[in-house]
Amino acid sequence: MKLKSLLLNTGIQCPDTLKETDITGISYDSRTIQRGNLFVCLRGRNTDGHIYAEKAASQGAAAIISEIALPLTGAPLLMAEDSRRALSVIAANYYGHPHRCISLYGITGTNGKTTVSYLMRSGLEAWGRPCGLTGTISYIVGEKEYQAERTTPESLDLQRIFAELKSKGIRCCVMEVSSHALQLGRVQDLRFEYSVFTNLSQDHMDFHKDKEEYYRTKKKLFKQTTKMGIINIDDDAGGKLFCELPEEAVPVRSFSLTDSNADYYGEVKEMNEKGCHLSFLYKGREVAEIKSSLVGRFSLYNILAAAGCLHSIGVPGEIIAAGIENIKGVPGRFEPVENNRGIPIIIDFAHTPDALEKVLITAADIVKGRLLCVFGCGGDRDRSKRPLMGKIAGRYADYCIVTSDNPRTENPQQITADIEEGLYETGCNYQVIEDRREALSYAISMYRKGDLILVAGKGHENYQIIGEDKKHFSDRETILELIDKEEKDTYGNN
């Protein structure tokens, strides 16, 4: 594609001598640059793409887009006010705007996005609508599944996914939309037909200056929504959003488990350790009876969010119920780890105070003996939530094992010390074991019949970031290895 075509509607000035330059591809990662590519310098959390502009030029980049003047040799420099926002337009131009052919359904909120996305995709596919998905766990395109690098991909990667969906004849895509993506402009040129707001609690305070900015950033999604916003009014921020959006001409519908006057109301029939059963109503009239193997009150909200959005789209009630019932579980979301010893062990991605509290309450409701909780907090992230999580864990668990999550470049001892501030206040017995494998081993060794072990923080993740190194580590795999080793040590290798 010609450079002049790529730069349409970006506001980037291009000299006449460069307009007819053939561009063979686009990249924001200098490690992937090939001859004839356009390299876009992006500023990240830990690094700055401008540092690698010279490297990209030396590898044959046809042009460099930059926010600052750079003394480059080997490639022309084009100036952009905001490179990331420019990339969004460039990517759409390069792939031919495939997003315009796809119905996009956005889900935002602090917790629940992943589960709601799986439920919605299942409902749409049960309705005969093949559907893509982008989210925290993976990106799904037809039969292919790609490991997720981030909850919401960069605009270039999104357009690549949309182009692949279009080529396969898939015309729907459910997207988890993070506050980072909204703030940084990764989705600025997209229009969502329907969007869902799950809840808002403390998270990402290392990225947003305060909770109000966090809220305003989430709100941006609904200003890009063309048909309907589906809002949880049982959440304080959701109630505020539901009142504000109509003033800005955004159509909304509410959902609730407590207010029968909400547009979508879930009347709980049964909820136990085996799942839940609720009557799903729209404006007081039953749409469907929904049964699910997902457990916990937080799961009821996720089910209601998905059901409300699916109904707004036009999916019949019986199909909504069938689609939701098809989802037996979501990786790393209150996921049981079946094992040879029959120890009740649950792993969950909970890494915010609100999420940890919800999964601990659910676990406490089903445990017969002690509730043992293994958890930590990520390094180089919001420190203020650490004592809060310590206090919550100490309040609901009978014994806590504080360990490493993804310490990154931060001292793990500082992280655990922050957690201990809150944990100590509760009087709960606890142990600090920095090595996560050792922490899991210790929890298993403590187990007595009737206990339940909850391992929180990493869920589906299969890595641990220590320093600058990203190493393979899975809570599920490690737990099974430890139990298998214990059996062999006890009974021999016969």
Secondary structure, 3 states (H helix, E strand, C coil): CEHHHHCCCCCCCCCCCCCCCECCEEECCHHHCCCCEEEECCECCCCEHHHHHHHHHHCCCCEEEECCCCCCCCCCEEECCCHHHHHHHHHHHHHCCHHHHCEEEEEECCCCHHHHHHHHHHHHHHCCCCEEEECCCEEEECCEEEECCCCCCCHHHHHHHHHHHHHCCCCEEEEECCHHHHHHCCCCCCCEEEEEECCCCCCCCCCCCCHHHHHHHHHHHHHCEEEEEEEECCCHHHHHHHHHHHHHCCCEEEEECCCCCCCEEEEEEEEECCEEEEEEEECCEEEEEEEECCCCHHHHHHHHHHHHHHHHHCCCHHHHHHHHHHCCCECCECEECCCCCCCCEEEECCCCHHHHHHHHHHHHHHCCCCEEEEECCCCCCCCCHHHHHHHHHHHHCCEEEECCCCCECCCHHHHHHHHHHHHHHHCCEEEECCCHHHHHHHHHHHCCCCCEEEEECCCCCCEEEECCEEEECCHHHHHHHHHHHHHHHHHCCC
